[in-house]
């Protein structure tokens, strides 16, 4: 799978459902907050991000796809807020 132009393919990181202090975190807590994910592939026009980087991106701008039971996220380079 190879993204075009400034598109980036990400694999989402698993989020903990229980905090370090033992509090259960419901799914509804961070619906609008930014997400983190690992970069799997980048398009030819992506300049500042590399494969295997962990990035923080705007969750509402992501497109989720599923290939062979694996879930991936497709965003543009402009939607990346930071590299961790």
C-alpha positions in Angstrom: 0.0 0.0 0.0 1.6 3.3 -1.1 -0.1 6.6 -0.4 -0.1 9.4 -3.0 1.1 13.0 -2.8 1.2 14.3 0.9 -0.8 11.4 2.3 0.4 9.3 5.3 -0.7 5.9 6.4 -0.7 5.3 10.1 -1.3 2.4 12.5 -3.1 3.5 15.6 -1.5 2.9 19.0 -3.5 1.0 21.6 -4.9 3.2 24.3 -5.0 2.1 27.9 -8.6 1.7 29.3 -7.3 1.9 32.9 -5.2 4.7 34.2 -2.0 4.0 36.2 -4.0 4.7 39.4 -6.6 2.1 38.5 -9.4 4.4 37.2 -11.4 3.0 34.2 -11.3 5.4 31.3 -14.5 5.3 29.2 -14.3 5.5 25.4 -16.2 8.9 25.4 -13.5 10.8 27.4 -11.2 11.9 24.5 -13.4 11.8 21.3 -12.2 15.3 20.3 -8.6 15.1 21.5 -5.6 14.5 19.2 -4.4 11.0 18.6 -1.0 9.3 18.3 0.0 6.7 15.8 3.0 5.1 14.1 3.8 6.1 10.5 3.6 3.0 8.2 4.0 4.6 4.8 4.4 8.1 3.4 3.6 9.7 0.0 6.3 11.1 -2.3 5.6 14.7 -1.4 5.9 14.3 2.4 9.0 16.2 3.6 9.1 16.3 7.4 7.9 12.9 8.5 9.5 9.5 8.1 8.4 5.9 8.3 8.3 4.6 11.9 7.9 8.1 13.4 5.2 8.4 16.1 3.0 11.4 15.4 0.2 13.4 17.0 -2.5 14.2 14.6 -6.0 15.8 14.5 -8.4 13.0 15.1 -11.3 14.6 13.2 -9.3 14.8 10.0 -8.4 11.1 9.8 -9.9 8.5 7.4 -10.0 5.0 8.8 -9.6 2.0 6.4 -9.5 -1.7 7.0 -7.3 -4.1 5.0 -7.2 -7.8 5.9 -8.6 -7.2 9.3 -5.9 -4.6 10.1 -7.1 -1.0 10.7 -5.2 1.9 9.3 -5.6 5.7 9.3 -4.9 7.9 6.3 -4.2 11.6 6.9 -2.3 14.4 5.1 1.0 15.8 6.2 -0.8 19.1 7.1 -2.9 17.2 9.7 0.2 16.2 11.7 0.6 18.4 14.8 3.9 16.9 16.2 6.4 14.1 16.0 6.9 12.4 19.4 
